Amino acid sequence: MDLAQHEQGRALRVVPDSGAAEIIIFDRGLSLPMVMMPTSDTYDLAAAGGARIVHAMRIRELRVGSHKLRDQLAVVVARPEPDAPDADGLLPLHLFERVAFWGRQRVLLVWPR
């Protein structure tokens, strides 16, 4: 899913995820179209590929359509592999009141909390 963060520039590419506890950002060495501020927090991340320690960031503002999520915690996972997926991260669906998918139209509707 492409999320436009500004009127111009690259969109943030995320995968909607019903199982993610927090926003996950993949660090592939690319510039991201949003402002993130480091925190001193670290977390143990358990995933299919194993467990590892990751660093937390704060996203100042994340636009999802016309909705703005402010001051969101995100964990950053290094993905330097050349064959890593081109997504910028995972968007947890629990951040929204309701979510609806229109598969044929390739549309995801979200309602804010």
PyRosetta script that sets phi, psi and omega in degrees:
from pyrosetta import init, pose_from_sequence

init()
pose = pose_from_sequence("MDLAQHEQGRALRVVPDSGAAEIIIFDRGLSLPMVMMPTSDTYDLAAAGGARIVHAMRIRELRVGSHKLRDQLAVVVARPEPDAPDADGLLPLHLFERVAFWGRQRVLLVWPR")
pose.set_psi(1, 129.9)
pose.set_omega(1, 178.1)
pose.set_phi(2, -94.9)
pose.set_psi(2, 124.2)
pose.set_omega(2, 179.1)
pose.set_phi(3, -111.8)
pose.set_psi(3, 109.0)
pose.set_omega(3, 177.1)
pose.set_phi(4, -66.5)
pose.set_psi(4, 127.1)
pose.set_omega(4, -180.0)
pose.set_phi(5, -102.7)
pose.set_psi(5, -20.7)
pose.set_omega(5, 179.2)
pose.set_phi(6, -144.7)
pose.set_psi(6, 168.3)
pose.set_omega(6, 179.1)
pose.set_phi(7, -64.7)
pose.set_psi(7, -31.3)
pose.set_omega(7, 179.3)
pose.set_phi(8, -126.0)
pose.set_psi(8, 160.4)
pose.set_omega(8, 177.0)
pose.set_phi(9, 102.1)
pose.set_psi(9, 179.7)
pose.set_omega(9, -175.5)
pose.set_phi(10, -76.3)
pose.set_psi(10, 144.1)
pose.set_omega(10, 176.7)
pose.set_phi(11, -82.8)
pose.set_psi(11, 158.2)
pose.set_omega(11, 174.0)
pose.set_phi(12, -85.5)
pose.set_psi(12, 126.0)
pose.set_omega(12, -179.0)
pose.set_phi(13, -99.4)
pose.set_psi(13, 113.4)
pose.set_omega(13, -178.8)
pose.set_phi(14, -126.3)
pose.set_psi(14, 158.8)
pose.set_omega(14, 174.5)
pose.set_phi(15, -106.3)
pose.set_psi(15, 120.1)
pose.set_omega(15, 174.8)
pose.set_phi(16, -62.8)
pose.set_psi(16, 131.7)
pose.set_omega(16, -172.9)
pose.set_phi(17, -138.0)
pose.set_psi(17, 118.8)
pose.set_omega(17, 179.7)
pose.set_phi(18, -80.1)
pose.set_psi(18, -11.3)
pose.set_omega(18, -177.6)
pose.set_phi(19, -103.1)
pose.set_psi(19, -9.1)
pose.set_omega(19, -178.3)
pose.set_phi(20, -76.3)
pose.set_psi(20, 134.3)
pose.set_omega(20, 179.2)
pose.set_phi(21, -81.0)
pose.set_psi(21, -32.0)
pose.set_omega(21, -179.9)
pose.set_phi(22, -135.6)
pose.set_psi(22, 169.1)
pose.set_omega(22, 172.2)
pose.set_phi(23, -66.1)
pose.set_psi(23, 131.7)
pose.set_omega(23, 177.6)
pose.set_phi(24, -111.6)
pose.set_psi(24, 127.6)
pose.set_omega(24, 176.4)
pose.set_phi(25, -111.9)
pose.set_psi(25, 128.8)
pose.set_omega(25, 177.2)
pose.set_phi(26, -90.0)
pose.set_psi(26, 121.2)
pose.set_omega(26, 176.7)
pose.set_phi(27, -87.4)
pose.set_psi(27, 101.0)
pose.set_omega(27, 178.3)
pose.set_phi(28, -107.8)
pose.set_psi(28, 14.4)
pose.set_omega(28, 179.7)
pose.set_phi(29, 80.9)
pose.set_psi(29, 12.9)
pose.set_omega(29, -179.4)
pose.set_phi(30, -105.0)
pose.set_psi(30, 154.4)
pose.set_omega(30, 174.6)
pose.set_phi(31, -73.4)
pose.set_psi(31, 138.2)
pose.set_omega(31, 179.4)
pose.set_phi(32, -105.2)
pose.set_psi(32, 150.2)
pose.set_omega(32, -174.8)
pose.set_phi(33, -84.9)
pose.set_psi(33, 38.0)
pose.set_omega(33, 179.2)
pose.set_phi(34, -153.1)
pose.set_psi(34, 163.9)
pose.set_omega(34, -179.4)
pose.set_phi(35, -93.8)
pose.set_psi(35, 123.9)
pose.set_omega(35, 175.6)
pose.set_phi(36, -123.7)
pose.set_psi(36, 141.5)
pose.set_omega(36, 179.5)
pose.set_phi(37, -118.1)
pose.set_psi(37, 134.3)
pose.set_omega(37, -178.2)
pose.set_phi(38, -69.5)
pose.set_psi(38, 152.4)
pose.set_omega(38, 171.4)
pose.set_phi(39, -121.8)
pose.set_psi(39, 172.1)
pose.set_omega(39, 177.2)
pose.set_phi(40, -92.7)
pose.set_psi(40, 3.5)
pose.set_omega(40, -176.0)
pose.set_phi(41, -80.2)
pose.set_psi(41, 142.1)
pose.set_omega(41, 171.2)
pose.set_phi(42, -127.3)
pose.set_psi(42, 154.1)
pose.set_omega(42, -178.4)
pose.set_phi(43, -136.1)
pose.set_psi(43, 153.6)
pose.set_omega(43, 170.3)
pose.set_phi(44, -87.0)
pose.set_psi(44, 122.2)
pose.set_omega(44, 179.5)
pose.set_phi(45, -105.4)
pose.set_psi(45, 122.1)
pose.set_omega(45, 176.2)
pose.set_phi(46, -107.2)
pose.set_psi(46, 123.9)
pose.set_omega(46, -180.0)
pose.set_phi(47, -142.0)
pose.set_psi(47, 176.5)
pose.set_omega(47, -178.9)
pose.set_phi(48, -58.2)
pose.set_psi(48, -31.9)
pose.set_omega(48, -179.1)
pose.set_phi(49, -82.3)
pose.set_psi(49, -0.4)
pose.set_omega(49, -179.8)
pose.set_phi(50, 121.4)
pose.set_psi(50, -176.4)
pose.set_omega(50, -179.1)
pose.set_phi(51, -104.2)
pose.set_psi(51, 148.2)
pose.set_omega(51, 175.3)
pose.set_phi(52, -158.9)
pose.set_psi(52, 164.6)
pose.set_omega(52, 177.6)
pose.set_phi(53, -91.6)
pose.set_psi(53, 133.8)
pose.set_omega(53, -179.6)
pose.set_phi(54, -127.5)
pose.set_psi(54, 158.9)
pose.set_omega(54, 179.4)
pose.set_phi(55, -99.2)
pose.set_psi(55, 150.0)
pose.set_omega(55, 179.7)
pose.set_phi(56, -101.2)
pose.set_psi(56, 150.4)
pose.set_omega(56, 175.2)
pose.set_phi(57, -133.2)
pose.set_psi(57, 164.7)
pose.set_omega(57, 172.3)
pose.set_phi(58, -113.2)
pose.set_psi(58, 126.1)
pose.set_omega(58, 174.5)
pose.set_phi(59, -90.6)
pose.set_psi(59, 120.6)
pose.set_omega(59, -177.5)
pose.set_phi(60, -61.8)
pose.set_psi(60, -48.2)
pose.set_omega(60, 179.5)
pose.set_phi(61, -152.2)
pose.set_psi(61, 130.3)
pose.set_omega(61, 177.5)
pose.set_phi(62, -121.5)
pose.set_psi(62, 118.5)
pose.set_omega(62, 179.4)
pose.set_phi(63, -90.1)
pose.set_psi(63, 129.0)
pose.set_omega(63, 174.2)
pose.set_phi(64, -124.8)
pose.set_psi(64, 94.8)
pose.set_omega(64, -172.7)
pose.set_phi(65, 64.8)
pose.set_psi(65, -127.0)
pose.set_omega(65, 179.7)
pose.set_phi(66, -89.7)
pose.set_psi(66, -1.9)
pose.set_omega(66, 179.9)
pose.set_phi(67, -91.0)
pose.set_psi(67, 147.5)
pose.set_omega(67, 177.0)
pose.set_phi(68, -122.9)
pose.set_psi(68, 120.8)
pose.set_omega(68, 173.9)
pose.set_phi(69, -96.9)
pose.set_psi(69, 121.9)
pose.set_omega(69, -175.8)
pose.set_phi(70, -108.8)
pose.set_psi(70, 148.5)
pose.set_omega(70, 175.0)
pose.set_phi(71, 50.9)
pose.set_psi(71, 57.2)
pose.set_omega(71, -177.5)
pose.set_phi(72, -97.6)
pose.set_psi(72, 134.8)
pose.set_omega(72, 174.3)
pose.set_phi(73, -73.2)
pose.set_psi(73, 139.3)
pose.set_omega(73, 175.0)
pose.set_phi(74, -140.1)
pose.set_psi(74, 145.4)
pose.set_omega(74, 173.5)
pose.set_phi(75, -105.9)
pose.set_psi(75, 142.2)
pose.set_omega(75, -175.2)
pose.set_phi(76, -107.2)
pose.set_psi(76, 125.4)
pose.set_omega(76, -178.8)
pose.set_phi(77, -116.1)
pose.set_psi(77, 123.4)
pose.set_omega(77, 178.4)
pose.set_phi(78, -67.0)
pose.set_psi(78, 130.7)
pose.set_omega(78, 177.2)
pose.set_phi(79, -134.7)
pose.set_psi(79, 65.3)
pose.set_omega(79, -175.7)
pose.set_phi(80, -79.9)
pose.set_psi(80, -7.3)
pose.set_omega(80, -176.2)
pose.set_phi(81, -60.0)
pose.set_psi(81, 138.1)
pose.set_omega(81, -179.6)
pose.set_phi(82, -64.3)
pose.set_psi(82, -24.0)
pose.set_omega(82, -179.9)
pose.set_phi(83, -98.8)
pose.set_psi(83, 14.7)
pose.set_omega(83, 178.6)
pose.set_phi(84, -65.0)
pose.set_psi(84, 146.0)
pose.set_omega(84, 178.3)
pose.set_phi(85, -56.2)
pose.set_psi(85, 153.4)
pose.set_omega(85, -176.3)
pose.set_phi(86, -84.1)
pose.set_psi(86, 8.6)
pose.set_omega(86, 176.6)
pose.set_phi(87, -73.0)
pose.set_psi(87, 151.2)
pose.set_omega(87, 176.9)
pose.set_phi(88, -88.5)
pose.set_psi(88, -13.2)
pose.set_omega(88, 179.7)
pose.set_phi(89, 165.0)
pose.set_psi(89, -168.7)
pose.set_omega(89, 180.0)
pose.set_phi(90, -116.7)
pose.set_psi(90, 138.1)
pose.set_omega(90, 178.5)
pose.set_phi(91, -110.7)
pose.set_psi(91, 110.5)
pose.set_omega(91, -179.9)
pose.set_phi(92, -67.6)
pose.set_psi(92, 131.3)
pose.set_omega(92, -177.6)
pose.set_phi(93, -78.1)
pose.set_psi(93, -14.4)
pose.set_omega(93, 178.0)
pose.set_phi(94, -69.5)
pose.set_psi(94, -8.6)
pose.set_omega(94, 177.0)
pose.set_phi(95, -70.3)
pose.set_psi(95, -11.2)
pose.set_omega(95, -174.2)
pose.set_phi(96, -116.4)
pose.set_psi(96, 153.2)
pose.set_omega(96, 177.8)
pose.set_phi(97, -64.3)
pose.set_psi(97, -47.7)
pose.set_omega(97, 179.3)
pose.set_phi(98, -143.2)
pose.set_psi(98, 155.8)
pose.set_omega(98, 178.5)
pose.set_phi(99, -139.9)
pose.set_psi(99, 137.7)
pose.set_omega(99, 176.0)
pose.set_phi(100, -135.5)
pose.set_psi(100, 138.6)
pose.set_omega(100, 177.9)
pose.set_phi(101, -108.9)
pose.set_psi(101, 135.3)
pose.set_omega(101, 169.3)
pose.set_phi(102, -113.7)
pose.set_psi(102, 92.2)
pose.set_omega(102, -171.9)
pose.set_phi(103, -58.5)
pose.set_psi(103, -48.5)
pose.set_omega(103, -177.8)
pose.set_phi(104, -61.9)
pose.set_psi(104, -39.5)
pose.set_omega(104, -179.0)
pose.set_phi(105, -84.2)
pose.set_psi(105, -7.4)
pose.set_omega(105, -177.3)
pose.set_phi(106, 57.3)
pose.set_psi(106, 50.3)
pose.set_omega(106, -177.3)
pose.set_phi(107, -123.3)
pose.set_psi(107, 138.2)
pose.set_omega(107, 172.6)
pose.set_phi(108, -118.7)
pose.set_psi(108, 122.5)
pose.set_omega(108, 176.6)
pose.set_phi(109, -103.4)
pose.set_psi(109, 135.9)
pose.set_omega(109, 177.4)
pose.set_phi(110, -130.1)
pose.set_psi(110, 145.6)
pose.set_omega(110, 174.9)
pose.set_phi(111, -116.7)
pose.set_psi(111, 128.6)
pose.set_omega(111, -176.8)
pose.set_phi(112, -69.9)
pose.set_psi(112, 159.1)
pose.set_omega(112, 174.7)
pose.set_phi(113, -76.6)
pose.dump_pdb("model.pdb")
